């Protein structure tokens, strides 16, 4: 999936990433799942691309997609870092109604108010650490996923969504100037379809996230892009 996304993105004005790309080990079963998803995504059918392949392990499928979305968002945010600064974004927000304070439960236990670039740096570093932790995201055949894996994936995806929300609400005009809106919209649509699949929707949809998704939907309609999205279907 990331490979397909990168192919589309490679013609853009900027292909830098905010953090180093997370690679799935070549030759692993997760790499084969990624190649399967890449082929399905290449057909242009995003709804089909997010479906769990028959006979495959749900945890592995969620893990592969979580890594892929980290890479996509990593690259998307990397294109607009010049516009997302301490001065332009003194708080991490998604419009006037939603402000995010950072806490990871380990290094920062109590939520702190910080700028958007600082928050996203904290967030992407934290996600990187989770993805690199073999006890949470095992890459070797035969190593089981932890019992709390779905809860971990839920938290990662929910927090990654906040980067999409921030870009749409605060930086969509620069995205248009850079002619990156098609890439952003495709990635976000892919993300939404993935979390709408029943086995992740029940974990991820809470009132705040649902409202944010719907706000982004209305925002996109106002901008006359991606009118085919069905966030709440």
N, CA, C and O of each residue as an XYZ file, in Angstrom:
932
protein
N       0.825     -1.191      0.000
C       0.000      0.000      0.000
C       0.865      1.249      0.000
O       0.642      2.170     -0.786
N       1.857      1.275      0.889
C       2.738      2.431      0.875
C       3.463      2.530     -0.456
O       3.697      3.633     -0.952
N       3.824      1.388     -1.044
C       4.545      1.407     -2.306
C       3.694      2.032     -3.398
O       4.190      2.823     -4.201
N       2.401      1.678     -3.431
C       1.498      2.276     -4.415
C       1.355      3.760     -4.161
O       1.387      4.570     -5.088
N       1.196      4.112     -2.886
C       1.024      5.513     -2.533
C       2.268      6.301     -2.910
O       2.165      7.419     -3.416
N       3.447      5.729     -2.669
C       4.683      6.410     -3.001
C       4.816      6.593     -4.504
O       5.337      7.610     -4.961
N       4.346      5.609     -5.284
C       4.401      5.722     -6.736
C       3.599      6.932     -7.204
O       4.039      7.680     -8.077
N       2.416      7.117     -6.614
C       1.592      8.274     -6.960
C       2.251      9.552     -6.486
O       2.234     10.573     -7.173
N       2.835      9.478     -5.290
C       3.366     10.666     -4.642
C       4.694     11.105     -5.234
O       5.102     12.253     -5.061
N       5.375     10.198     -5.935
C       6.737     10.476     -6.373
C       6.817     11.587     -7.399
O       7.895     12.136     -7.627
N       5.697     11.931     -8.026
C       5.703     13.029     -8.969
C       5.452     14.368     -8.335
O       5.396     15.385     -9.027
N       5.298     14.388     -7.018
C       4.982     15.628     -6.328
C       6.228     16.475     -6.155
O       7.347     16.036     -6.425
N       6.006     17.707     -5.696
C       7.122     18.636     -5.571
C       8.056     18.273     -4.419
O       9.235     18.626     -4.421
N       7.510     17.571     -3.450
C       8.328     17.192     -2.303
C       8.052     15.754     -1.931
O       6.894     15.353     -1.811
N       9.096     14.977     -1.749
C       8.906     13.588     -1.328
C       9.629     13.321     -0.014
O       9.899     12.168      0.323
N       9.948     14.390      0.737
C      10.623     14.196      2.007
C       9.640     13.641      3.030
O       8.428     13.819      2.911
N      10.180     12.974      4.023
C       9.353     12.464      5.102
C       9.695     13.219      6.378
O      10.788     13.768      6.520
N       8.736     13.237      7.306
C       8.949     13.909      8.583
C       9.846     13.064      9.475
O      10.743     13.584     10.138
N       9.601     11.761      9.487
C      10.406     10.791     10.222
C      10.858      9.712      9.246
O      10.267      9.575      8.175
N      11.895      8.938      9.588
C      12.298      7.850      8.686
C      11.150      6.886      8.427
O      10.365      6.580      9.324
N      11.063      6.409      7.183
C      10.019      5.459      6.811
C      10.216      4.147      7.561
O      11.341      3.679      7.738
N       9.107      3.564      7.996
C       9.142      2.262      8.662
C       9.015      1.176      7.609
O       8.020      1.130      6.886
N      10.010      0.299      7.512
C       9.993     -0.774      6.524
C       9.526     -2.085      7.143
O       9.895     -2.417      8.269
N       8.714     -2.824      6.400
C       8.345     -4.183      6.782
C       9.394     -5.118      6.197
O       9.680     -5.040      5.002
N       9.979     -6.005      7.009
C      11.078     -6.857      6.525
C      10.695     -7.658      5.285
O       9.694     -8.374      5.278
N      11.502     -7.528      4.246
C      11.252     -8.281      3.012
C      11.415     -9.773      3.284
O      12.344    -10.194      3.973
N      10.503    -10.563      2.734
C      10.531    -11.999      2.943
C       9.643    -12.467      4.075
O       9.370    -13.661      4.196
N       9.178    -11.526      4.922
C       8.280    -11.892      6.011
C       6.860    -12.065      5.485
O       6.534    -11.617      4.386
N       6.019    -12.720      6.282
C       4.624    -12.896      5.871
C       3.918    -11.546      5.798
O       3.064    -11.336      4.936
N       4.270    -10.636      6.695
C       3.665     -9.304      6.647
C       4.041     -8.579      5.357
O       3.244     -7.811      4.818
N       5.244     -8.821      4.868
C       5.646     -8.226      3.589
C       4.792     -8.786      2.458
O       4.405     -8.053      1.548
N       4.498    -10.083      2.514
C       3.627    -10.686      1.497
C       2.219    -10.098      1.570
O       1.580     -9.885      0.540
N       1.735     -9.837      2.784
C       0.430     -9.189      2.936
C       0.457     -7.783      2.350
O      -0.507     -7.343      1.725
N       1.562     -7.089      2.557
C       1.698     -5.748      1.993
C       1.660     -5.799      0.474
O       1.022     -4.960     -0.161
N       2.338     -6.778     -0.110
C       2.335     -6.918     -1.570
C       0.934     -7.248     -2.073
O       0.517     -6.757     -3.121
N       0.207     -8.079     -1.328
C      -1.178     -8.397     -1.696
C      -2.023     -7.129     -1.668
O      -2.790     -6.863     -2.594
N      -1.877     -6.351     -0.603
C      -2.651     -5.117     -0.487
C      -2.265     -4.131     -1.583
O      -3.114     -3.420     -2.122
N      -0.978     -4.096     -1.905
C      -0.501     -3.210     -2.974
C      -1.176     -3.550     -4.293
O      -1.620     -2.663     -5.022
N      -1.248     -4.842     -4.593
C      -1.869     -5.274     -5.849
C      -3.352     -4.937     -5.866
O      -3.881     -4.502     -6.889
N      -4.030     -5.138     -4.727
C      -5.457     -4.828     -4.648
C      -5.690     -3.335     -4.752
O      -6.606     -2.886     -5.441
N      -4.856     -2.565     -4.063
C      -4.982     -1.111     -4.108
C      -4.722     -0.589     -5.504
O      -5.316      0.406     -5.920
N      -3.839     -1.254     -6.230
C      -3.531     -0.839     -7.593
C      -4.708     -0.950     -8.532
O      -4.719     -0.331     -9.596
N      -5.711     -1.744     -8.146
C      -6.912     -1.868     -8.980
C      -7.796     -0.642     -8.885
O      -8.710     -0.464     -9.691
N      -7.526      0.213     -7.894
C      -8.325      1.420     -7.712
C      -9.526      1.228     -6.811
O     -10.265      2.179     -6.558
N      -9.735      0.018     -6.322
C     -10.875     -0.275     -5.453
C     -10.415     -0.213     -4.000
O      -9.931     -1.204     -3.453
N     -10.569      0.956     -3.377
C     -10.086      1.124     -2.014
C     -10.868      0.279     -1.018
O     -10.306     -0.227     -0.047
N     -12.165      0.130     -1.262
C     -12.969     -0.676     -0.342
C     -12.491     -2.131     -0.336
O     -12.442     -2.768      0.717
N     -12.145     -2.644     -1.497
C     -11.643     -4.015     -1.577
C     -10.252     -4.117     -0.955
O      -9.911     -5.129     -0.343
N      -9.464     -3.075     -1.114
C      -8.082     -3.109     -0.635
C      -7.983     -3.208      0.880
O      -6.985     -3.709      1.397
N      -9.001     -2.740      1.602
C      -8.915     -2.749      3.060
C      -9.514     -4.007      3.686
O      -9.420     -4.193      4.900
N     -10.124     -4.866      2.884
C     -10.759     -6.065      3.424
C      -9.717     -7.111      3.819
O      -8.711     -7.297      3.134
N      -9.978     -7.782      4.927
C      -9.081     -8.843      5.393
C      -9.048     -9.976      4.379
O     -10.092    -10.559      4.085
N      -7.867    -10.308      3.829
C      -7.785    -11.422      2.874
C      -8.234    -12.732      3.523
O      -7.995    -12.963      4.708
N      -8.872    -13.565      2.751
C      -9.400    -14.826      3.264
C      -8.279    -15.689      3.844
O      -7.238    -15.892      3.218
N      -8.516    -16.182      5.034
C      -7.567    -17.083      5.672
C      -6.415    -16.403      6.388
O      -5.564    -17.080      6.965
N      -6.371    -15.070      6.363
C      -5.259    -14.361      6.989
C      -5.603    -13.952      8.422
O      -6.770    -13.840      8.796
N      -4.557    -13.736      9.204
C      -4.707    -13.352     10.604
C      -5.055    -11.873     10.712
O      -4.394    -11.026     10.111
N      -6.087    -11.572     11.473
C      -6.551    -10.195     11.607
C      -5.486     -9.288     12.207
O      -5.299     -8.161     11.749
N      -4.787     -9.775     13.230
C      -3.761     -8.953     13.865
C      -2.669     -8.555     12.873
O      -2.234     -7.403     12.851
N      -2.231     -9.508     12.057
C      -1.188     -9.199     11.071
C      -1.680     -8.175     10.055
O      -0.935     -7.282      9.652
N      -2.932     -8.308      9.645
C      -3.499     -7.385      8.661
C      -3.577     -5.972      9.228
O      -3.243     -5.004      8.545
N      -4.015     -5.858     10.473
C      -4.081     -4.548     11.122
C      -2.677     -3.977     11.294
O      -2.470     -2.777     11.112
N      -1.717     -4.825     11.640
C      -0.339     -4.366     11.816
C       0.228     -3.813     10.516
O       0.831     -2.739     10.507
N       0.039     -4.538      9.423
C       0.546     -4.103      8.117
C      -0.064     -2.760      7.727
O       0.643     -1.867      7.261
N      -1.361     -2.619      7.914
C      -2.027     -1.373      7.551
C      -1.629     -0.222      8.463
O      -1.523      0.918      8.012
N      -1.411     -0.510      9.734
C      -0.991      0.538     10.660
C       0.370      1.091     10.264
O       0.577      2.305     10.273
N       1.295      0.207      9.919
C       2.610      0.647      9.433
C       2.457      1.481      8.168
O       3.112      2.512      8.013
N       1.597      1.034      7.272
C       1.403      1.738      6.009
C       0.854      3.141      6.220
O       1.320      4.089      5.588
N      -0.126      3.283      7.097
C      -0.696      4.606      7.338
C       0.300      5.524      8.034
O       0.308      6.729      7.785
N       1.131      4.972      8.897
C       2.203      5.774      9.484
C       3.093      6.336      8.385
O       3.432      7.519      8.405
N       3.473      5.495      7.427
C       4.332      5.946      6.334
C       3.642      6.991      5.465
O       4.268      7.970      5.059
N       2.366      6.792      5.179
C       1.634      7.753      4.358
C       1.552      9.114      5.038
O       1.864     10.139      4.431
N       1.131      9.120      6.296
C       0.978     10.380      7.029
C       2.327     11.040      7.236
O       2.440     12.265      7.182
N       3.343     10.238      7.469
C       4.707     10.722      7.614
C       5.132     11.515      6.379
O       5.714     12.594      6.494
N       4.840     10.976      5.208
C       5.210     11.658      3.976
C       4.336     12.886      3.724
O       4.835     13.935      3.315
N       3.038     12.753      3.967
C       2.130     13.883      3.747
C       2.501     15.074      4.626
O       2.573     16.207      4.151
N       2.732     14.811      5.897
C       3.090     15.912      6.791
C       4.453     16.486      6.422
O       4.690     17.683      6.587
N       5.347     15.637      5.925
C       6.660     16.119      5.515
C       6.607     17.177      4.431
O       7.535     17.976      4.305
N       5.528     17.197      3.638
C       5.429     18.180      2.556
C       5.008     19.557      3.041
O       5.206     20.547      2.337
N       4.421     19.634      4.252
C       3.891     20.937      4.691
C       4.544     21.433      5.980
O       4.013     22.335      6.628
N       5.676     20.864      6.359
C       6.317     21.283      7.604
C       6.746     22.744      7.580
O       6.826     23.376      8.633
N       7.023     23.292      6.397
C       7.394     24.705      6.315
C       6.233     25.614      6.690
O       6.441     26.768      7.064
N       5.013     25.098      6.591
C       3.825     25.895      6.894
C       3.312     25.649      8.311
O       2.557     26.455      8.853
N       3.721     24.547      8.897
C       3.275     24.189     10.248
C       4.412     24.503     11.215
O       5.308     23.685     11.421
N       4.366     25.677     11.794
C       5.460     26.161     12.631
C       4.950     26.538     14.022
O       3.746     26.557     14.279
N       5.884     26.831     14.899
C       5.521     27.284     16.245
C       4.671     28.548     16.184
O       3.775     28.742     17.005
N       4.955     29.402     15.209
C       4.235     30.668     15.091
C       2.853     30.481     14.468
O       1.874     31.060     14.938
N       2.774     29.672     13.411
C       1.492     29.502     12.717
C       0.540     28.586     13.471
O      -0.679     28.731     13.371
N       1.097     27.643     14.228
C       0.271     26.648     14.927
C       0.745     26.511     16.376
O       1.338     25.492     16.733
N       0.493     27.519     17.214
C       0.978     27.469     18.600
C       0.315     26.395     19.453
O       0.825     26.035     20.514
N      -0.830     25.883     18.986
C      -1.476     24.755     19.660
C      -1.822     23.704     18.617
O      -2.033     24.032     17.449
N      -1.881     22.454     19.028
C      -2.291     21.371     18.140
C      -3.808     21.324     18.130
O      -4.436     21.028     19.146
N      -4.394     21.617     16.975
C      -5.848     21.692     16.901
C      -6.341     21.177     15.559
O      -5.578     20.995     14.611
N      -7.661     20.948     15.517
C      -8.354     20.602     14.276
C      -9.596     21.479     14.228
O     -10.710     21.018     14.475
N      -9.385     22.754     13.903
C     -10.485     23.702     13.946
C     -10.647     24.268     15.348
O      -9.910     23.886     16.257
N     -11.599     25.173     15.537
C     -11.753     25.870     16.818
C     -12.292     25.005     17.952
O     -12.147     25.370     19.118
N     -12.906     23.877     17.641
C     -13.563     23.075     18.676
C     -12.690     21.963     19.245
O     -13.005     21.411     20.300
N     -11.602     21.627     18.565
C     -10.806     20.476     18.992
C      -9.345     20.862     19.164
O      -8.668     21.252     18.212
N      -8.875     20.744     20.403
C      -7.480     21.015     20.736
C      -6.908     19.782     21.420
O      -7.556     19.180     22.276
N      -5.690     19.409     21.037
C      -5.074     18.190     21.564
C      -3.894     18.524     22.467
O      -3.054     19.356     22.124
N      -3.839     17.876     23.610
C      -2.703     17.973     24.513
C      -1.999     16.620     24.515
O      -2.648     15.578     24.429
N      -0.661     16.636     24.615
C       0.088     15.392     24.459
C       0.392     14.721     25.799
O       0.741     15.375     26.782
N       0.249     13.403     25.803
C       0.726     12.551     26.891
C       0.954     11.165     26.314
O       0.180     10.705     25.475
N       2.004     10.501     26.756
C       2.253      9.139     26.275
C       2.173      8.108     27.398
O       2.325      6.909     27.163
N       1.932      8.586     28.617
C       1.796      7.670     29.746
C       3.103      7.180     30.319
O       3.115      6.491     31.339
N       4.212      7.528     29.673
C       5.525      7.069     30.137
C       6.447      8.253     30.408
O       6.746      8.572     31.559
N       6.894      8.900     29.329
C       7.770     10.061     29.483
C       6.990     11.306     29.883
O       7.469     12.127     30.664
N       5.798     11.434     29.347
C       4.916     12.561     29.673
C       3.597     11.971     30.148
O       2.767     11.558     29.339
N       3.409     11.935     31.451
C       2.244     11.247     32.012
C       1.008     12.139     32.071
O      -0.114     11.665     31.892
N       1.215     13.420     32.319
C       0.087     14.345     32.359
C       0.038     15.120     31.048
O       1.071     15.610     30.591
N      -1.142     15.244     30.429
C      -1.248     15.942     29.137
C      -0.689     17.356     29.205
O      -0.975     18.112     30.133
N       0.115     17.694     28.201
C       0.694     19.034     28.126
C       0.213     19.739     26.858
O       0.014     19.111     25.818
N       0.036     21.030     26.965
C      -0.329     21.845     25.812
C       0.941     22.192     25.057
O       1.914     22.652     25.655
N       0.940     21.975     23.749
C       2.128     22.275     22.956
C       1.726     22.646     21.536
O       0.576     22.468     21.133
N       2.682     23.161     20.794
C       2.416     23.561     19.410
C       2.138     22.334     18.551
O       2.459     21.207     18.930
N       1.538     22.570     17.392
C       1.252     21.461     16.475
C       2.523     20.737     16.033
O       2.554     19.507     16.077
N       3.584     21.455     15.604
C       4.784     20.712     15.185
C       5.401     19.903     16.324
O       5.918     18.807     16.104
N       5.345     20.447     17.541
C       5.887     19.707     18.684
C       5.025     18.491     18.981
O       5.548     17.407     19.238
N       3.708     18.662     18.949
C       2.786     17.553     19.196
C       3.001     16.444     18.170
O       3.092     15.269     18.525
N       3.081     16.822     16.908
C       3.227     15.817     15.851
C       4.589     15.132     15.941
O       4.711     13.948     15.627
N       5.608     15.870     16.368
C       6.911     15.248     16.591
C       6.825     14.216     17.718
O       7.324     13.099     17.587
N       6.192     14.600     18.816
C       5.960     13.643     19.904
C       5.202     12.419     19.388
O       5.577     11.277     19.653
N       4.135     12.686     18.650
C       3.249     11.620     18.178
C       3.970     10.645     17.258
O       3.909      9.433     17.459
N       4.651     11.174     16.251
C       5.286     10.300     15.274
C       6.450      9.525     15.894
O       6.702      8.378     15.525
N       7.156     10.151     16.830
C       8.221      9.442     17.546
C       7.637      8.316     18.385
O       8.181      7.212     18.427
N       6.522      8.605     19.055
C       5.852      7.589     19.869
C       5.359      6.432     19.006
O       5.530      5.270     19.376
N       4.753      6.735     17.868
C       4.277      5.674     16.974
C       5.453      4.838     16.484
O       5.385      3.609     16.455
N       6.530      5.514     16.099
C       7.736      4.792     15.666
C       8.192      3.791     16.722
O       8.514      2.644     16.412
N       8.215      4.241     17.961
C       8.651      3.366     19.055
C       7.724      2.163     19.203
O       8.186      1.051     19.459
N       6.412      2.382     19.041
C       5.465      1.267     19.133
C       5.694      0.272     17.991
O       5.708     -0.939     18.209
N       5.873      0.790     16.781
C       6.056     -0.080     15.618
C       7.366     -0.859     15.682
O       7.458     -1.974     15.169
N       8.377     -0.268     16.315
C       9.681     -0.924     16.423
C       9.746     -1.930     17.574
O      10.704     -2.695     17.679
N       8.737     -1.927     18.426
C       8.714     -2.817     19.586
C       8.227     -4.201     19.152
O       7.048     -4.383     18.845
N       9.135     -5.165     19.129
C       8.801     -6.515     18.667
C       7.798     -7.220     19.571
O       7.162     -8.185     19.147
N       7.647     -6.760     20.802
C       6.641     -7.368     21.671
C       5.242     -6.880     21.325
O       4.257     -7.535     21.666
N       5.143     -5.733     20.648
C       3.847     -5.194     20.230
C       3.557     -5.505     18.771
O       2.442     -5.895     18.422
N       4.569     -5.330     17.915
C       4.435     -5.564     16.477
C       5.470     -6.599     16.039
O       6.457     -6.246     15.393
N       5.258     -7.869     16.382
C       6.236     -8.903     16.016
C       6.303     -9.090     14.504
O       5.276     -9.145     13.827
N       7.510     -9.187     13.992
C       7.697     -9.365     12.549
C       8.143    -10.777     12.190
O       8.136    -11.153     11.018
N       8.532    -11.560     13.193
C       9.028    -12.911     12.932
C       7.884    -13.918     12.937
O       6.954    -13.820     13.737
N       7.969    -14.880     12.034
C       6.948    -15.921     11.926
C       6.887    -16.733     13.220
O       7.916    -17.142     13.759
N       5.689    -16.957     13.701
C       5.499    -17.771     14.890
C       5.458    -16.999     16.186
O       5.066    -17.541     17.219
N       5.863    -15.723     16.149
C       5.810    -14.900     17.359
C       4.407    -14.319     17.480
O       3.966    -13.607     16.577
N       3.696    -14.598     18.564
C       2.302    -14.153     18.674
C       2.187    -12.662     18.970
O       3.093    -12.055     19.540
N       1.071    -12.092     18.579
C       0.765    -10.716     18.945
C       0.280    -10.686     20.392
O      -0.330    -11.648     20.857
N       0.543     -9.597     21.107
C       0.079     -9.513     22.496
C      -1.446     -9.422     22.561
O      -2.100     -9.051     21.587
N      -1.991     -9.762     23.712
C      -3.442     -9.747     23.875
C      -4.024     -8.344     23.724
O      -5.177     -8.184     23.324
N      -3.224     -7.331     24.044
C      -3.711     -5.950     23.956
C      -3.396     -5.306     22.612
O      -3.463     -4.083     22.485
N      -3.050     -6.114     21.599
C      -2.615     -5.538     20.325
C      -3.668     -4.630     19.702
O      -3.343     -3.531     19.252
N      -4.923     -5.070     19.668
C      -5.967     -4.264     19.042
C      -6.145     -2.929     19.756
O      -6.420     -1.909     19.123
N      -5.988     -2.940     21.066
C      -6.081     -1.698     21.828
C      -4.944     -0.753     21.462
O      -5.151      0.454     21.332
N      -3.738     -1.304     21.296
C      -2.583     -0.498     20.889
C      -2.806      0.078     19.495
O      -2.568      1.262     19.261
N      -3.264     -0.767     18.568
C      -3.513     -0.310     17.197
C      -4.584      0.768     17.172
O      -4.467      1.746     16.434
N      -5.626      0.592     17.975
C      -6.693      1.586     18.062
C      -6.127      2.941     18.464
O      -6.452      3.959     17.852
N      -5.280      2.958     19.491
C      -4.714      4.218     19.974
C      -3.827      4.858     18.916
O      -3.880      6.070     18.710
N      -3.013      4.052     18.244
C      -2.143      4.580     17.190
C      -2.968      5.204     16.073
O      -2.691      6.329     15.658
N      -3.976      4.491     15.583
C      -4.784      4.997     14.475
C      -5.565      6.237     14.875
O      -5.693      7.175     14.087
N      -6.083      6.247     16.085
C      -6.826      7.422     16.548
C      -5.918      8.650     16.580
O      -6.329      9.744     16.194
N      -4.690      8.462     17.041
C      -3.768      9.597     17.119
C      -3.263     10.003     15.735
O      -3.085     11.192     15.471
N      -3.034      9.044     14.860
C      -2.629      9.392     13.495
C      -3.717     10.185     12.791
O      -3.427     11.079     11.996
N      -4.973      9.854     13.085
C      -6.076     10.599     12.486
C      -5.968     12.086     12.785
O      -6.355     12.909     11.956
N      -5.451     12.443     13.948
C      -5.360     13.844     14.340
C      -4.445     14.634     13.410
O      -4.631     15.838     13.230
N      -3.462     13.962     12.820
C      -2.589     14.655     11.868
C      -3.362     14.976     10.593
O      -3.257     16.084     10.066
N      -4.142     14.008     10.093
C      -5.023     14.303      8.958
C      -5.918     15.494      9.285
O      -6.027     16.433      8.497
N      -6.561     15.446     10.459
C      -7.509     16.495     10.839
C      -6.825     17.854     10.896
O      -7.384     18.854     10.445
N      -5.616     17.892     11.449
C      -4.885     19.162     11.533
C      -4.537     19.689     10.144
O      -4.696     20.878      9.869
N      -4.067     18.809      9.277
C      -3.719     19.241      7.918
C      -4.938     19.800      7.203
O      -4.859     20.861      6.584
N      -6.064     19.102      7.281
C      -7.264     19.570      6.588
C      -7.758     20.899      7.141
O      -8.123     21.792      6.376
N      -7.772     21.033      8.446
C      -8.334     22.238      9.045
C      -7.391     23.434      8.979
O      -7.842     24.568      8.814
N      -6.096     23.199      9.105
C      -5.153     24.311      9.231
C      -4.282     24.537      7.996
O      -3.772     25.642      7.813
N      -4.096     23.540      7.155
C      -3.097     23.662      6.091
C      -3.594     23.222      4.722
O      -2.786     22.898      3.852
N      -4.894     23.206      4.515
C      -5.383     22.718      3.230
C      -5.032     23.669      2.089
O      -4.780     23.218      0.972
N      -5.011     24.969      2.348
C      -4.633     25.922      1.292
C      -3.201     25.689      0.808
O      -2.976     25.655     -0.402
N      -2.213     25.527      1.716
C      -0.865     25.181      1.241
C      -0.818     23.846      0.499
O      -0.055     23.694     -0.454
N      -1.624     22.888      0.929
C      -1.684     21.603      0.224
C      -2.122     21.822     -1.218
O      -1.566     21.223     -2.139
N      -3.121     22.685     -1.415
C      -3.585     23.003     -2.767
C      -2.486     23.713     -3.550
O      -2.266     23.413     -4.723
N      -1.796     24.651     -2.906
C      -0.711     25.375     -3.575
C       0.382     24.417     -4.045
O       0.978     24.613     -5.104
N       0.633     23.393     -3.256
C       1.650     22.397     -3.607
C       1.120     21.328     -4.558
O       1.857     20.437     -4.981
N      -0.168     21.429     -4.888
C      -0.832     20.466     -5.774
C      -0.757     19.045     -5.206
O      -0.551     18.075     -5.936
N      -0.929     18.951     -3.897
C      -0.877     17.656     -3.220
C      -2.250     17.191     -2.743
O      -2.355     16.162     -2.075
N      -3.316     17.947     -3.082
C      -4.620     17.606     -2.522
C      -5.108     16.228     -2.950
O      -5.765     15.539     -2.169
N      -4.797     15.815     -4.180
C      -5.239     14.492     -4.636
C      -4.589     13.389     -3.804
O      -5.231     12.389     -3.481
N      -3.315     13.572     -3.458
C      -2.613     12.576     -2.663
C      -3.162     12.532     -1.241
O      -3.374     11.458     -0.678
N      -3.390     13.719     -0.668
C      -3.959     13.784      0.675
C      -5.340     13.145      0.710
O      -5.641     12.351      1.601
N      -6.172     13.491     -0.256
C      -7.542     12.977     -0.279
C      -7.584     11.463     -0.450
O      -8.377     10.781      0.200
N      -6.724     10.934     -1.332
C      -6.688      9.489     -1.546
C      -6.232      8.763     -0.286
O      -6.801      7.737      0.087
N      -5.213      9.296      0.361
C      -4.716      8.676      1.583
C      -5.779      8.702      2.675
O      -5.992      7.705      3.365
N      -6.444      9.844      2.831
C      -7.457      9.970      3.875
C      -8.654      9.062      3.595
O      -9.198      8.438      4.505
N      -9.051      9.000      2.338
C     -10.155      8.119      1.959
C      -9.790      6.666      2.260
O     -10.612      5.911      2.780
N      -8.579      6.286      1.940
C      -8.080      4.936      2.226
C      -8.153      4.660      3.730
O      -8.614      3.600      4.154
N      -7.696      5.616      4.519
C      -7.715      5.487      5.976
C      -9.141      5.312      6.494
O      -9.405      4.442      7.324
N     -10.056      6.144      5.999
C     -11.442      6.083      6.453
C     -12.070      4.742      6.097
O     -12.755      4.137      6.921
N     -11.841      4.278      4.878
C     -12.395      2.981      4.489
C     -11.861      1.874      5.398
O     -12.594      0.961      5.778
N     -10.581      1.967      5.738
C      -9.994      0.939      6.595
C     -10.663      0.913      7.967
O     -11.029     -0.155      8.459
N     -10.824      2.079      8.583
C     -11.398      2.093      9.929
C     -12.903      1.865      9.907
O     -13.499      1.575     10.944
N     -13.522      1.993      8.738
C     -14.952      1.721      8.643
C     -15.260      0.228      8.590
O     -16.401     -0.176      8.815
N     -14.264     -0.587      8.298
C     -14.477     -2.031      8.300
C     -14.929     -2.438      9.702
O     -14.369     -1.972     10.695
N     -15.919     -3.287      9.784
C     -16.625     -3.535     11.044
C     -15.718     -3.917     12.200
O     -15.952     -3.494     13.332
N     -14.671     -4.723     11.931
C     -13.861     -5.213     13.042
C     -12.949     -4.157     13.640
O     -12.412     -4.364     14.727
N     -12.759     -3.034     12.965
C     -11.980     -1.958     13.576
C     -12.885     -0.808     13.967
O     -12.578     -0.064     14.899
N     -14.006     -0.654     13.261
C     -14.928      0.443     13.553
C     -15.415      0.376     14.994
O     -15.505      1.403     15.667
N     -15.727     -0.818     15.468
C     -16.246     -0.958     16.823
C     -15.216     -0.541     17.862
O     -15.572     -0.132     18.968
N     -13.945     -0.645     17.507
C     -12.894     -0.251     18.431
C     -12.601      1.236     18.367
O     -12.296      1.859     19.384
N     -12.692      1.804     17.177
C     -12.150      3.133     16.960
C     -13.167      4.250     17.086
O     -12.823      5.349     17.520
N     -14.402      3.996     16.719
C     -15.377      5.071     16.684
C     -15.860      5.421     18.086
O     -16.559      4.629     18.718
N     -15.498      6.580     18.568
C     -16.131      7.123     19.748
C     -16.724      8.470     19.358
O     -16.573      8.899     18.214
N     -17.385      9.133     20.273
C     -18.125     10.348     19.928
C     -17.218     11.436     19.373
O     -17.558     12.084     18.383
N     -16.061     11.643     20.007
C     -15.172     12.717     19.570
C     -14.638     12.449     18.174
O     -14.660     13.330     17.314
N     -14.152     11.220     17.946
C     -13.589     10.886     16.644
C     -14.659     10.927     15.570
O     -14.412     11.416     14.468
N     -15.848     10.418     15.878
C     -16.941     10.452     14.909
C     -17.262     11.880     14.507
O     -17.456     12.170     13.326
N     -17.317     12.770     15.483
C     -17.616     14.170     15.194
C     -16.521     14.807     14.351
O     -16.804     15.601     13.453
N     -15.273     14.459     14.641
C     -14.169     15.006     13.861
C     -14.217     14.505     12.427
O     -14.004     15.271     11.487
N     -14.497     13.220     12.260
C     -14.600     12.683     10.907
C     -15.695     13.398     10.136
O     -15.520     13.751      8.970
N     -16.831     13.611     10.798
C     -17.936     14.262     10.111
C     -17.584     15.715      9.797
O     -17.974     16.236      8.752
N     -16.848     16.372     10.698
C     -16.412     17.739     10.440
C     -15.503     17.791      9.220
O     -15.622     18.688      8.386
N     -14.591     16.820      9.119
C     -13.715     16.759      7.951
C     -14.523     16.492      6.689
O     -14.233     17.041      5.625
N     -15.530     15.652      6.815
C     -16.402     15.363      5.673
C     -17.068     16.638      5.171
O     -17.068     16.908      3.971
N     -17.636     17.421      6.085
C     -18.288     18.668      5.693
C     -17.277     19.647      5.105
O     -17.568     20.370      4.152
N     -16.077     19.653      5.697
C     -15.031     20.534      5.195
C     -14.655     20.169      3.765
O     -14.481     21.046      2.919
N     -14.530     18.873      3.500
C     -14.171     18.419      2.166
C     -15.267     18.734      1.161
O     -14.983     19.108      0.024
N     -16.507     18.585      1.575
C     -17.615     18.921      0.683
C     -17.600     20.410      0.358
O     -17.865     20.811     -0.776
N     -17.285     21.227      1.366
C     -17.213     22.668      1.147
C     -16.126     22.999      0.133
O     -16.279     23.917     -0.673
N     -15.034     22.255      0.174
C     -13.936     22.469     -0.766
C     -14.196     21.781     -2.112
O     -13.401     21.904     -3.044
N     -15.324     21.051     -2.202
C     -15.731     20.368     -3.433
C     -14.729     19.297     -3.847
O     -14.401     19.156     -5.025
N     -14.251     18.548     -2.858
C     -13.386     17.411     -3.139
C     -13.905     16.214     -2.379
O     -14.483     16.349     -1.301
N     -13.693     15.030     -2.952
C     -14.011     13.776     -2.297
C     -15.464     13.681     -1.865
O     -15.748     13.215     -0.762
N     -16.381     14.110     -2.706
C     -17.788     14.077     -2.325
C     -18.323     12.659     -2.231
O     -19.438     12.450     -1.754
N     -17.545     11.684     -2.678
C     -18.019     10.315     -2.632
C     -17.757      9.637     -1.294
O     -18.149      8.488     -1.092
N     -17.089     10.351     -0.367
C     -16.817      9.749      0.936
C     -18.115      9.521      1.708
O     -18.992     10.384      1.730
N     -18.230      8.368      2.332
C     -19.402      8.066      3.143
C     -18.926      7.741      4.560
O     -18.809      6.574      4.934
N     -18.656      8.780      5.335
C     -18.041      8.600      6.636
C     -18.921      7.812      7.596
O     -18.436      6.982      8.365
N     -20.202      8.079      7.541
C     -21.080      7.511      8.551
C     -22.003      6.454      7.988
O     -23.025      6.139      8.599
N     -21.659      5.887      6.812
C     -22.505      4.854      6.223
C     -22.290      3.521      6.917
O     -22.920      2.528      6.554
